[in-house]
């Protein structure tokens, strides 16, 4: 699956603390126009890859240690590539 780094970065940043879907959706929409359906697809793939975790009890998402590593990688790439985050794509299997 191919994911835009700009969306993944925002999801991981917002979910650094437990975050419910509506708050996450509002935060992502401030950065990029995205439907609820597309955001749910991103969440599904990030959870399946172990980058994000869902806590059913509190109905909230939280960034995992693997997600923090990915966030660090995204920030490193942004510094190294002068063209910006919009040109970074993340591939998940």
NORRASUL-V458112 format. One record per pair of residues at least 4 apart in sequence whose C-alpha atoms are under 8 Angstrom apart, sorted by sequence separation. I is the first residue (numbers start at 1). J is the second residue. D is the distance in Angstrom with one decimal. If there is no record, write none. Layout:
<<I/J/D> <I/J/D>>
//
This chain:
<<3/7/7.6> <4/8/6.4> <5/9/5.8> <6/10/6.4> <7/11/6.2> <8/12/6.1> <9/13/6.1> <10/14/6.0> <11/15/6.0> <12/16/6.1> <15/19/5.4> <19/23/6.5> <20/24/6.2> <21/25/6.0> <22/26/6.2> <23/27/6.3> <24/28/6.2> <25/29/6.1> <26/30/6.5> <27/31/7.2> <28/32/6.3> <29/33/5.3> <34/38/6.4> <35/39/6.4> <36/40/6.1> <37/41/6.4> <38/42/6.3> <39/43/6.2> <40/44/6.1> <41/45/6.3> <42/46/6.1> <43/47/6.0> <44/48/6.1> <45/49/6.1> <46/50/6.3> <47/51/5.8> <55/59/5.5> <56/60/6.8> <63/67/5.4> <64/68/6.4> <65/69/6.4> <66/70/6.3> <67/71/6.1> <68/72/6.2> <69/73/6.2> <70/74/6.1> <71/75/6.3> <72/76/6.2> <73/77/6.1> <74/78/6.2> <75/79/6.4> <76/80/6.3> <77/81/5.8> <78/82/6.9> <83/87/6.8> <84/88/7.6> <3/8/7.1> <14/19/7.0> <19/24/6.3> <28/33/7.8> <29/34/6.2> <34/39/6.8> <46/51/5.1> <47/52/4.7> <54/59/7.0> <55/60/5.3> <63/68/6.6> <78/83/8.0> <28/34/7.6> <46/52/5.3> <47/53/5.5> <54/60/5.8> <55/61/6.2> <78/84/5.9> <47/54/7.2> <54/61/4.5> <55/62/7.7> <78/85/5.8> <53/61/5.6> <54/62/6.4> <15/24/7.5> <43/52/7.4> <52/61/6.8> <53/62/5.3> <14/24/6.5> <52/62/5.8> <53/63/6.2> <25/36/7.1> <52/63/4.6> <53/64/6.3> <51/63/6.4> <52/64/5.3> <11/24/6.9> <14/27/7.3> <51/64/5.5> <25/39/7.3> <50/64/7.0> <51/65/7.4> <52/66/8.0> <51/66/5.2> <52/67/6.1> <50/66/6.7> <51/67/4.2> <10/27/7.6> <11/28/6.8> <50/67/7.5> <51/68/7.9> <10/28/6.1> <51/70/7.8> <7/28/6.8> <10/31/7.8> <7/31/7.9> <7/32/7.4> <8/42/7.7> <21/59/8.0> <3/42/7.3> <20/59/6.1> <21/60/6.8> <12/52/7.6> <20/60/4.3> <21/61/7.5> <19/60/4.9> <20/61/6.2> <18/60/5.4> <19/61/5.2> <18/61/5.4> <19/62/6.6> <49/92/7.2> <1/45/7.7> <18/62/4.9> <49/93/7.8> <17/62/5.9> <15/61/6.0> <16/62/5.9> <17/63/7.5> <15/62/4.6> <16/63/5.3> <45/92/7.6> <15/63/5.3> <12/62/7.8> <13/63/7.9> <12/63/5.7> <12/67/6.6> <12/68/7.4> <13/71/7.8> <12/71/6.8> <9/71/6.2> <9/74/7.2> <5/74/7.2> <6/85/5.9> <5/85/6.5> <6/86/6.1> <5/86/7.0> <4/86/7.3> <6/88/7.7> <5/88/5.5> <4/88/6.6> <5/89/5.3> <4/89/4.9> <5/90/6.0> <3/89/5.8> <4/90/6.2> <2/89/6.6> <3/90/5.0> <2/90/5.7> <3/91/6.3> <2/91/4.6> <3/92/7.7> <1/91/5.5> <2/92/6.4> <1/92/5.0> <1/93/6.1>>
//
